[in-house]
Amino acid sequence: MSKFNKNLQKAISISSTILGSILLFGVIGFFLKNKYDSNIFFTASLILGCIIGLYELYKQIK
């Protein structure tokens, strides 16, 4: 496999991991926000999704 394909696969994997974690926790936070009528759940879950996404990015780069 060429170096370009390896780099492309790594970039796709990293971007989908970050996007997936943010979207997953965003949806969970959205439902908690609507259930308990508080914006703190949505904000906290988005921040948690970003932290987990960046941690996974760190693990894949390392």
Rosetta blueprint (number, residue, H / E / L):
1 M L
2 S L
3 K H
4 F H
5 N H
6 K H
7 N H
8 L H
9 Q H
10 K H
11 A H
12 I H
13 S H
14 I H
15 S H
16 S H
17 T H
18 I H
19 L H
20 G H
21 S H
22 I H
23 L H
24 L H
25 F H
26 G H
27 V H
28 I H
29 G H
30 F H
31 F H
32 L H
33 K H
34 N H
35 K H
36 Y H
37 D L
38 S L
39 N H
40 I H
41 F H
42 F H
43 T H
44 A H
45 S H
46 L H
47 I H
48 L H
49 G H
50 C H
51 I H
52 I H
53 G H
54 L H
55 Y H
56 E H
57 L H
58 Y H
59 K H
60 Q H
61 I H
62 K L
